[in-house]
Amino acid sequence: MDVRRRPVKPLYTSKDASAGEPLMNPHKQQVSSPKASDALPLPLYLTNVLFFTMFFSVMYFILVRWREKIRNSIPLHVVTLSELVAMVSLIASVIYLLGFFGIGFVQSFVSRSNSDTWDIEDENTEQLIIEEDIRRGQCVAATTLGCAVPPPPPARQIVPMAPQQPAKVALSLAEKPAPIITSAVSEDDEEIIQSVVQGKTPSYSLESKLGDCKRAASIRKEALQRITGKSLEGLPLEGFDYDSILGQCCEMPVGYVQIPVGIAGPLLLDGREFSVPMATTEGCLVASTNRGCKAIFASGGANSVLLRDGMTRAPVVRFSTAKRAAELKFFVEDPLNFETLSLVFNKSSRFARLQSIQCAIAGKNLYMRFSCSTGDAMGMNMVSKGVQNVLDYLQNEYPDMDVIGISGNFCSDKKPAAVNWIEGRGKSVVCEAIIKEEVVKKVLKTEVAALVELNVLKNLTGSAMAGALGGFNAHASNIVSAVYLATGQDPAQNVESSHCITMMEAVNDGKDLHVSVTMPSIEVGTVGGGTQLASQSACLNLLGVKGANREAPGSNARLLATIVAGSVLAGELSLMSAISAGQLVKSHMKYNRSSKDVTQVSSS
């Protein structure tokens, strides 16, 4: 349903109808018609109270008098002076109340249907009106009565957009910027753009009404420019498959953002070489990670171990007493009941398999943290469906259970939380490598002892002084975010996925460096979400983990998690070496600063 404002048709005199002169002067103040509330020179609320009191008191007086006449066999038509005054007062109060509440209420609907009104119409009817207007074609002002809209511009008319120039004369604050028309549009599109700008057609409904996602994005972008008066010229529209994101990745698109993708590697991990795609706008990041990959490769590669694989969801339920909440806690954690709950949970998907349920109580509120394997999907929707099945089952066993929310933040998703740092979420991975002494000196340009000391004072002691939660590393989130964007992961889950502790230790009589990263909550998938987009799918294909693994479900997602950890290991190694060697500022000045004249770019 859509609320629209219809324009008021101007009134014309019969004398000057052809000239189109309005009957009423808009600059003259119109005299309002008399209202019932003008009966007494009192405030409106006092007048209403007075007439309400008069109506009920007089009615009560008349009814009492009639009852006495009936009991005493006195004819009703015989009235006294007091009764006559009461009847007159009753009639006056009825007239007032009817005029204030009745006639005005009816007149509002009469005027609403005849003149300047707010009108609610169904979207389907509105679409028929738009299509009918398109079929009628241009409006001929000289021959068509009631046509107040000028004809639309010819099809494919190109209106170039020039940058705004400083005004020679100061504009008043009341003036609004002229609408921006940035590209050529057809007659059909122009009609729809105008409908969106005027609020007749909701912007979110363009895809369903037009059946063309790219055309809907183009119309939405043009309408947005006209509504805001701001140019979106630098936001690209062409070259993107908008059908692929409909109902899955993004709503109401107006274009896409370009993020360059660099390649770091080869990363030698578990005996295999990987070229790691990284989408980022931070200069020096890919180059630094690439140097770390080079150091790892020259030292024989890195090894990884997957410690845990389980996505979590934690609903919160409430009981009338804490004792009752504890009863459910004991029931859920009882191994004898776990098999039954697993069968109920696993009905939600072919790949979802319940692993454990961990409970926590806060007063009479119970938090149940479900953990399950999810195949090659990241698994948030999968685990949520399974949890819903279990809640429906428990509702029958505990009818007094009140489900407050399917997520009670004990999961914990997209927030730094100790439960993820300790218990893990998604994939828990540890990755290690031994970097030879000559590689540390020649490739990383530093010393083993210096790296070990820096890691203790920076990543361990410094992070502890800051009260870090899972942040005992140099810049793990940098690499995680870049790989996530390139491979279609949820970038918001970088928060817990970047939990990492970096360890460095001198080995082999202090000559070589043992470096490791432990990441307990890497949340990745190779199916669903943004992984099916063309660019992200290509990056997954580069790593050899595109889509679902038919032979061993879940192995692609687990491999991707180890690649993320290996890339973080390379990034940590290189950045720590740059800091130790005093090269951090120098390298960023070289790779992370633009040589363009910013003043000239901004003025053009």
C-alpha positions, 0 to 999 in steps of 0.5 A, spaced: 500 500 500 502 506 498 500 513 500 500 519 495 498 526 495 493 528 489 494 535 486 488 540 487 485 542 480 485 550 480 478 553 480 477 558 474 472 563 473 467 562 467 470 569 464 477 567 464 477 559 463 481 559 457 486 564 459 487 559 465 486 565 471 485 562 478 478 564 481 481 565 488 488 569 489 493 565 493 496 571 496 489 573 499 487 570 506 481 565 506 476 566 511 474 559 514 467 557 515 464 558 522 464 552 526 460 549 532 466 550 537 465 558 536 458 557 540 462 560 546 468 565 547 471 560 551 477 555 550 475 549 546 476 544 552 471 548 557 466 549 551 466 541 550 466 540 558 460 545 559 456 542 553 457 535 555 455 536 562 449 540 560 447 534 556 447 529 561 445 533 567 439 535 563 437 528 560 437 525 567 433 531 570 428 530 564 428 522 565 426 523 573 421 528 571 417 523 566 418 517 571 414 522 577 409 524 572 408 516 570 407 514 577 402 520 579 398 519 572 400 526 570 400 527 562 407 528 559 405 534 555 403 538 561 410 541 562 413 546 567 417 552 566 423 548 569 422 542 564 421 547 558 428 550 559 431 543 560 428 541 553 431 547 550 438 546 553 438 539 551 436 541 544 442 546 544 447 541 547 445 536 542 446 541 536 453 543 539 455 535 540 453 533 533 456 539 530 462 538 533 463 531 533 458 528 527 458 533 522 465 535 522 467 528 522 462 526 516 465 532 512 472 530 513 470 524 509 466 528 504 472 533 502 477 527 503 474 523 497 472 530 493 478 535 493 485 535 496 486 528 499 490 523 502 489 517 498 491 509 499 491 505 493 494 498 492 501 497 488 497 493 483 492 498 481 498 504 481 502 500 476 496 499 472 495 507 472 503 508 470 502 503 464 496 506 462 499 513 462 505 510 458 500 507 453 497 514 452 503 518 450 505 525 451 499 530 453 497 535 448 496 541 452 492 545 447 487 540 446 486 536 452 482 538 458 485 537 465 492 536 463 497 540 467 503 536 466 508 538 461 510 533 456 516 528 457 523 529 454 524 525 448 527 518 448 535 518 449 535 525 450 542 526 453 543 531 459 550 532 461 552 534 468 556 539 469 560 540 476 556 545 481 560 552 480 560 557 486 554 562 485 555 569 483 549 571 487 548 568 494 542 564 494 536 564 499 536 559 504 529 557 502 531 555 495 533 547 494 538 545 489 536 543 482 535 535 481 541 532 477 540 528 471 546 524 470 544 520 464 540 519 458 533 515 460 527 513 455 520 515 456 518 509 460 524 510 465 523 517 466 515 516 468 518 511 473 523 515 476 518 521 477 514 516 480 519 514 485 521 521 486 514 523 488 513 517 492 508 514 488 512 508 487 516 505 493 524 504 491 524 497 494 519 494 489 522 496 483 525 489 482 519 486 483 515 491 478 520 491 472 522 484 472 529 487 471 534 488 476 539 492 472 534 496 470 531 497 477 538 499 480 539 504 474 532 507 475 533 507 483 540 510 482 537 516 478 532 517 482 536 518 488 541 523 485 534 527 483 532 526 491 538 528 494 541 533 489 548 529 490 551 526 484 553 518 484 557 519 477 563 515 480 559 509 483 559 504 477 553 501 475 555 497 469 559 490 469 555 487 475 550 481 475 544 484 479 540 478 479 545 474 483 544 478 489 537 479 489 534 476 495 541 474 498 546 479 498 544 486 498 537 490 497 536 496 493 542 496 490 545 503 486 551 500 484 557 497 486 564 499 490 570 497 487 576 494 491 582 492 488 584 485 489 592 483 490 595 476 490 600 474 496 604 468 495 605 462 493 604 460 500 607 453 502 602 450 507 601 443 509 605 441 502 601 445 498 602 452 494 596 457 494 596 464 491 592 468 496 587 473 494 586 479 498 581 485 497 584 491 500 585 499 499 591 499 504 597 500 501 603 495 503 598 490 506 599 485 500 606 486 499 608 485 506 604 479 506 607 477 500 614 477 503 612 473 509 610 468 504 616 468 501 620 467 508 615 461 509 617 458 503 624 459 503 624 455 510 620 449 508 613 451 509 608 452 514 604 446 517 596 447 520 592 443 525 584 444 525 583 443 532 575 444 532 569 445 527 563 448 530 558 454 529 554 456 535 547 459 536 545 460 543 537 462 544 535 465 551 529 462 555 525 464 561 522 461 566 518 463 572 523 461 577 531 460 577 529 453 580 525 451 573 531 454 569 536 449 572 531 443 571 531 445 564 539 446 564 540 439 567 535 436 562 539 439 556 546 437 559 544 430 561 547 425 556 541 420 556 537 426 553 542 429 548 541 423 543 534 425 542 535 432 542 540 431 536 535 427 532 531 433 533 536 438 531 539 434 525 532 434 521 533 441 519 539 439 514 543 434 511 549 437 513 547 440 520 550 435 526 549 437 533 555 436 537 554 439 544 550 444 548 553 448 553 548 452 558 549 458 563 544 461 567 542 468 569 537 468 575 531 465 572 534 466 564 537 460 561 542 461 555 543 454 551 549 455 546 548 449 541 554 447 537 554 443 530 558 442 524 555 445 518 559 442 512 562 447 507 557 453 509 559 458 514 552 455 517 549 461 521 542 459 518 543 452 518 544 452 526 539 457 527 534 452 524 536 446 528 535 450 534 528 452 532 527 445 532 529 443 539 526 449 542 519 447 539 520 440 542 522 443 549 516 447 548 512 441 549 516 438 555 516 445 558 510 449 557 512 454 562 518 456 558 518 463 554 523 463 548 525 470 549 530 470 543 533 465 538 540 469 539 541 471 546 549 473 545 552 467 548 553 465 541 557 470 540 556 473 533 560 479 530 562 481 537 568 480 541 567 475 546 571 471 551 566 465 550 569 465 543 576 466 545 576 460 550 571 455 547 572 457 539 566 458 534 567 456 527 574 453 525 579 453 530 586 453 527 593 453 529 599 454 524 606 454 525 613 455 521 620 455 523 624 460 519 631 459 518 636 464 521 639 466 514 632 467 512 630 472 518 636 476 516 636 476 508 629 476 507 626 479 513 632 484 515 632 483 522 634 478 528 631 472 531 632 475 538 629 482 536 623 478 533 622 474 540 623 480 544 618 485 540 613 479 540 613 478 548 613 486 549 608 488 544 603 482 542 603 479 549 605 484 554 602 490 551 596 487 549 595 485 556 596 492 558 591 494 554 586 489 556 585 486 549 580 480 548 583 475 543 588 481 540 594 478 542 597 479 535 600 485 530 595 485 525 591 479 524 584 483 522 588 486 516 589 479 513 582 476 515 578 482 512 582 482 506 581 475 504 574 475 507 572 480 502 576 477 496 572 470 497 565 472 499 565 471 507 561 476 511 566 481 513 562 483 520 565 476 522 572 479 522 571 481 529 571 474 532 575 471 526 581 475 528 582 473 535 589 471 534 595 470 539 602 470 535 607 466 539 615 467 537 620 463 540 628 462 538 629 454 537 635 450 534 640 453 539 637 460 538 639 460 531 632 459 528 625 462 529 619 458 531 613 462 529 605 460 530 598 463 530 592 460 534 586 462 531 580 459 535 574 462 531 575 463 524 568 463 521 568 461 513 564 458 508 565 456 501 557 456 499 552 461 500 552 468 501 557 472 497 561 466 495 556 465 489 558 472 486 562 471 480 568 475 483 568 472 489 567 465 486 573 466 482 578 467 488 575 461 491 576 457 485 584 460 485 585 457 492 581 450 490 576 451 495 570 453 490 563 450 492 561 444 496 566 438 496 561 432 494 566 427 496 568 430 503 563 435 505 566 440 509 573 439 507 573 446 502 571 450 508 576 447 513 581 448 508 579 455 507 580 456 514 587 454 514 589 458 508 586 464 512 591 462 518 597 461 514 596 468 511 595 471 518 602 467 519 605 470 513 602 477 515 604 477 522 611 475 521 613 480 516 610 486 520 613 484 526 620 484 522 618 491 519 617 494 526 623 490 529 628 493 523 625 500 523 622 499 516 614 500 518 614 508 517 619 508 511 615 502 507 608 506 508 611 512 506 613 508 499 607 504 498 601 507 502 601 514 500 599 517 493 603 521 489 598 525 486 596 532 487 590 532 491 589 539 490 588 538 483 584 532 483 579 535 488 578 541 484 577 538 477 
